[in-house]
């Protein structure tokens, strides 16, 4: 990473499927996360930070994100705003099978702020892909969200999934923050704090030593 921070805002899969479709986000409240996504986009526009909008695509017969369906369409909170680059993907990571890496390289971007859905799937995959590619990553946790799961491995609520993935991201892959904190960061207030695996585990196992790490 160069000494100068060059950010881009990544808005992942903010589509109707997660609002009125078959994959309703439950935590944080979808109204809150949509509002924060809009606020982040507005702040990025004012700060001349490029915005990349990502859209999930599935075959026409798919129960979710079928091309041409209402669920596939971008939510109005994104559709009503401007962006710098648009791409469609078929896999979880916004880097997989797209021109995202090439576009970021041309723009000399070294820091990605990530919003959108879902925090445990496409957002998580994209953040880890970005981290492994050498980007500094910022995750706006209240501009994202999760839904509950139940399968052969067990079950988890949307809140449990979102919180756990946020904690894991902060421990290695991204600086996790609120949208308000990120906007303040753009104005030169504060720093994007990233923890480590050792610090995170040590503070959990030995909370009395938290201040020493």
N, C-alpha and C positions, 0 to 999 in steps of 0.2 A: 504493500500500500504506500502511495506517495504521501508526502507531508501535507498536501492540500486535500481536504475532503471534497470529493465531487459526488454528490448524491443523485439518486433517482428514486422515485416512489413507484413501487410495484403494487398494482391493484389486481388481486387475483380472484377470478371467478365470482364477481359480485353479480350474480344472475338470479332471476326470479325463482329458480328451482329451490333456492335456500330461504325464500321469503314466503311464497304462496304455493310452492310446488311440493314435490315428494320428499324433499330433504330439508325440513324446517330446522333452522338453527335455533337452539334453545338457550345457549349460554355463551357470552353475555346476551342479554335481551337484544333481539334483532333490531329493534328501533334504535337502541343506543349505538350498536356497532355501525349501522348504516349512517347515522348522524356523524359519527367520528370519521368514517371513511370520507364523507363529503367534506368535513372540516380539514382533513389531511390533504385532500386534493386541492382545496382552496388555498391552503397555506403553501403548498408546493408551487402552485401557479404564481402566487404573490412573490415567492422567493426565487422564481425562475428555475425551479427544479423540474427536470423532465419527468413526465408521468407515463408509465407503461401500463396499459390495460390488457388483461389476459382473460380469455374466454374458453371455458371447457366445451368440448365438442364430442358428441356421441352419435352413433348411427340412428337413422330415423326410427328404427324399431325399439330403441332403448327406452326403458322406463324413466330415465332421467337424462337431461341435457340433449335430447333428440333435436337435431338440426331443424329449425323452422318452428319448433314448439315455443309456447310462452315461457316455459321453464328455461329454455336455452337463451332467451333474450337477456341482455344486460338490464339490471335494475335501473330505474330512472335516476337514482342518486348518482350513478356513474354516467349514464347515457346523456344526462342534461349538462354534463361538464366537458371541458376540453381535455385532450390528452396528446402526448407527443408521439406515441407508438402503440400499435395494436397488434395482438397476435392471438392465434387460436392454438390450442393444444389438445392432445388426446391422452396424454399421460399425466401423472400428478405434478411432476416438476415442470415449471414454466420454461426451463432450459431444454428439456428433452424434446427433440424433434422440431425445434423452433429456431428463429434467428436471434434470440435474446442475447446470447453471449456475444455474437458478432456486433449487434447494435450497441451494446454497452461498451464494447472495446472501442468502437469508432467514436463514441462520445467521451471516452476516457473516464468512465464512471468507476469509482472504486468502493462506493458505499451504497448498499441497497436498503431502503426502508420498505418493509413489507406489511401489507394489509390484505384483507379479504378472507375467503373461506376455502376449505375449513382449516382451522389451526392445526389439527392433528393429521391432515392428509396432504393436500396440495401446498398449503403454506409451509408445513414442516418439510416436505420433500424439496421445495424450492429453496428454503433457507439453508438446508444442509448441502444442496448442490452448489449454492452460492458460496458458502463457507469453504467447501472443498476446492472451489475455483479461485480462491484468494480474495474474495470480497469481504469487507466488514459489513455486518448485517445488523439492522435495527428492526425489531418486531413490535408493532403497535398492537398490544394485546387486547385493548378495548375496541379496536377496529377490525376484529376478527371474531371467530366463534366456532363452537362445536355442537354436535348433536349426540344423543345417547347411542350406545351400541350394546347389542346382545348377540353372542354367537357361541360357538363351541368352546372358546377359551374363557368365557365368562361374560360379565356385563359391567358397564360403567355409565354413569350419568354424564351429560354434556358438561356439567361443571367440573367433575372429576377429570375428564379428559382434557379440557381446556387448561385447567390449572396445572395438571401434571406436565403436559407438553410445554407450557410456558416456563415452568421451573427447569425442565431439562434443557430447553433452549438457552436460558440464562446461564446455565452451568458450563456451556461450551460454545454454542453456535451463534448466539445473537445477544444483543443488548435489548432486554425486554423493558418496555416502557408504555406509559399511557400516551394517547394522542396529544393531550395537553403538554406533557413533558417533551414530546418530540417537537412540537411547535415552538416551545420555549428554547429548545436546543438550536433551532434554526435562527433564533434571535441572539445566539451567542451565550445563552444562559445554561450552565451545567455541562456535563460530559456524558457520553454514552458509555455507561459502565457495563463491562462484561466480566462475569465471574469465571471461575475454573472448576473443574471436576473436584480437585482436591479441596479447595476452599468450601465448595458447596457441601461435600460429604462430611468434611471435618466439622462444619458449623452445625450440621444435623446430628452428628454423633456426639459432639462435645459442645453444646450450646454455651457453656460457661467460657469457652475460649473464642467466642465470636469476634470480640473486639481485637484479638491479637492477629487475626488473619488479614 
